[in-house]
Amino acid sequence: MTLRFVDFRDLTAEQRADAARVLRDAFAHMPDAFDGEFDAEVDGFFDDEDREAFAAFSGETLLGWIGRIETYDHAWELHPLVVDPACQRRGIGAALVAELEARVKADGVLTLYLGTDDDFGGTSLAGVDLFPNVAGHIAGVRESSRGHPFAFYQKLGYEIVGLIPDANGRGKPDIWMAKRL
Ligand SMILES: CC(C)(COP(=O)(O)OP(=O)(O)OC[C@H]1O[C@@H](n2cnc3c(N)ncnc32)[C@H](O)[C@@H]1OP(=O)(O)O)[C@@H](O)C(=O)NCCC(=O)NCCS
């Protein structure tokens, strides 16, 4: 599939609405994601100068998008990444990440990092009390039968660098991952 990347600032109003729809559909398994404010999340990439995003198109169809946030001087956050559920597992997510990595590396970024929540029982960390010795739980993290994107990021070279216990409620941690560019 030939993908075309389009910066958010070049999207039409209709395509901007498509980006919000894809965000909503991709997170349908996490009802509390973005507090249901999908348009507002997209708008943030127009209103906040620390944020940039671009979308992947096949022809005129928006298939997914990715954003980044300038946080530290040399380590930026990947947030968010979504692929239309109808088009997942076709390499689009990996292509978006590769394009983002190339772009931020050119900006002098050394480390790209992200948080990937498990508030739906997607990993072996679900329901586990991670205190004490939180870091000790990192080595044993596995996907559950429900699947979880941390395994996708591992394939792309990201490693788990931290866990935030109970970030989304008791037994629902956030998993922090990072990659040297
Ligand atoms: C996670 C997501 C972006 C992946 O996008 P995608 O286009 O389906 O992924 P790709 O097809 O590029 O996958 C690349 C590789 O990762 C693997 N992969 C994809 N999702 C995976 C998962 N959940 N678990 C394990 N491996 C996965 C693919 O099989 C592929 O492996 P291969 O190269 O050996 O064939 C997509 O599933 C999505 O939008 N999910 C919902 C939103 C979300 O969770 N975003 C991330 C939040 S941090």
The ligand as an SDF file (V2000), in Angstrom:
LIG
                    3D

 48 50  0  0  0  0  0  0  0  0999 V2000
   -1.2740   -0.1210   17.8850 C   0  0  0  0  0  0  0  0  0  0  0  0
   -1.5960    0.2490   16.4410 C   0  0  0  0  0  0  0  0  0  0  0  0
   -1.2600    1.7130   16.1930 C   0  0  0  0  0  0  0  0  0  0  0  0
   -0.7660   -0.6440   15.5100 C   0  0  0  0  0  0  0  0  0  0  0  0
   -0.9890   -0.2370   14.1680 O   0  0  0  0  0  0  0  0  0  0  0  0
   -1.0260   -1.3030   12.9990 P   0  0  0  0  0  0  0  0  0  0  0  0
   -1.0950   -0.5610   11.7050 O   0  0  0  0  0  0  0  0  0  0  0  0
   -2.1150   -2.2890   13.2490 O   0  0  0  0  0  0  0  0  0  0  0  0
    0.3750   -2.0530   13.1820 O   0  0  0  0  0  0  0  0  0  0  0  0
    1.3230   -2.6270   12.0460 P   0  0  0  0  0  0  0  0  0  0  0  0
    0.5010   -3.3700   11.0440 O   0  0  0  0  0  0  0  0  0  0  0  0
    2.1970   -1.5460   11.5120 O   0  0  0  0  0  0  0  0  0  0  0  0
    2.1870   -3.6580   12.9140 O   0  0  0  0  0  0  0  0  0  0  0  0
    3.6040   -3.7060   12.8950 C   0  0  0  0  0  0  0  0  0  0  0  0
    4.0090   -4.9970   13.5790 C   0  0  0  0  0  0  0  0  0  0  0  0
    3.4890   -5.0310   14.9120 O   0  0  0  0  0  0  0  0  0  0  0  0
    2.6150   -6.1320   15.0790 C   0  0  0  0  0  0  0  0  0  0  0  0
    1.4960   -5.7100   15.9200 N   0  0  0  0  0  0  0  0  0  0  0  0
    0.5690   -4.7860   15.6510 C   0  0  0  0  0  0  0  0  0  0  0  0
   -0.2740   -4.6550   16.7030 N   0  0  0  0  0  0  0  0  0  0  0  0
    0.1550   -5.5450   17.6340 C   0  0  0  0  0  0  0  0  0  0  0  0
   -0.3100   -5.9030   18.9220 C   0  0  0  0  0  0  0  0  0  0  0  0
   -1.3740   -5.3240   19.4860 N   0  0  0  0  0  0  0  0  0  0  0  0
    0.3720   -6.8670   19.5960 N   0  0  0  0  0  0  0  0  0  0  0  0
    1.4410   -7.4830   19.0480 C   0  0  0  0  0  0  0  0  0  0  0  0
    1.9490   -7.1590   17.8290 N   0  0  0  0  0  0  0  0  0  0  0  0
    1.2850   -6.2110   17.1310 C   0  0  0  0  0  0  0  0  0  0  0  0
    2.1540   -6.4950   13.6640 C   0  0  0  0  0  0  0  0  0  0  0  0
    1.7640   -7.8380   13.5750 O   0  0  0  0  0  0  0  0  0  0  0  0
    3.4130   -6.2070   12.8830 C   0  0  0  0  0  0  0  0  0  0  0  0
    4.3410   -7.2730   13.0630 O   0  0  0  0  0  0  0  0  0  0  0  0
    5.2010   -7.8610   11.8310 P   0  0  0  0  0  0  0  0  0  0  0  0
    6.0400   -6.7020   11.3460 O   0  0  0  0  0  0  0  0  0  0  0  0
    5.9740   -8.9560   12.4520 O   0  0  0  0  0  0  0  0  0  0  0  0
    4.2120   -8.2850   10.8060 O   0  0  0  0  0  0  0  0  0  0  0  0
   -3.0950   -0.0140   16.1260 C   0  0  0  0  0  0  0  0  0  0  0  0
   -3.3990   -1.3490   16.4650 O   0  0  0  0  0  0  0  0  0  0  0  0
   -4.0500    0.9070   16.8520 C   0  0  0  0  0  0  0  0  0  0  0  0
   -4.3860    1.9840   16.3590 O   0  0  0  0  0  0  0  0  0  0  0  0
   -4.5360    0.4550   18.0250 N   0  0  0  0  0  0  0  0  0  0  0  0
   -5.5400    1.2180   18.7970 C   0  0  0  0  0  0  0  0  0  0  0  0
   -4.9620    2.4980   19.3640 C   0  0  0  0  0  0  0  0  0  0  0  0
   -3.7410    2.2530   20.2120 C   0  0  0  0  0  0  0  0  0  0  0  0
   -3.7250    1.3610   21.0430 O   0  0  0  0  0  0  0  0  0  0  0  0
   -2.7140    3.0820   19.9680 N   0  0  0  0  0  0  0  0  0  0  0  0
   -1.4830    3.0090   20.7310 C   0  0  0  0  0  0  0  0  0  0  0  0
   -1.6860    3.5990   22.0690 C   0  0  0  0  0  0  0  0  0  0  0  0
   -0.1670    3.8290   22.9180 S   0  0  0  0  0  0  0  0  0  0  0  0
  1  2  1  0
  2  3  1  0
  2  4  1  0
  2 36  1  0
  4  5  1  0
  5  6  1  0
  6  7  2  0
  6  8  1  0
  6  9  1  0
  9 10  1  0
 10 11  2  0
 10 12  1  0
 10 13  1  0
 13 14  1  0
 14 15  1  0
 15 16  1  0
 15 30  1  0
 16 17  1  0
 17 18  1  0
 17 28  1  0
 18 19  1  0
 18 27  1  0
 19 20  2  0
 20 21  1  0
 21 22  1  0
 21 27  2  0
 22 23  1  0
 22 24  2  0
 24 25  1  0
 25 26  2  0
 26 27  1  0
 28 29  1  0
 28 30  1  0
 30 31  1  0
 31 32  1  0
 32 33  2  0
 32 34  1  0
 32 35  1  0
 36 37  1  0
 36 38  1  0
 38 39  2  0
 38 40  1  0
 40 41  1  0
 41 42  1  0
 42 43  1  0
 43 44  2  0
 43 45  1  0
 45 46  1  0
 46 47  1  0
 47 48  1  0
M  END
$$$$
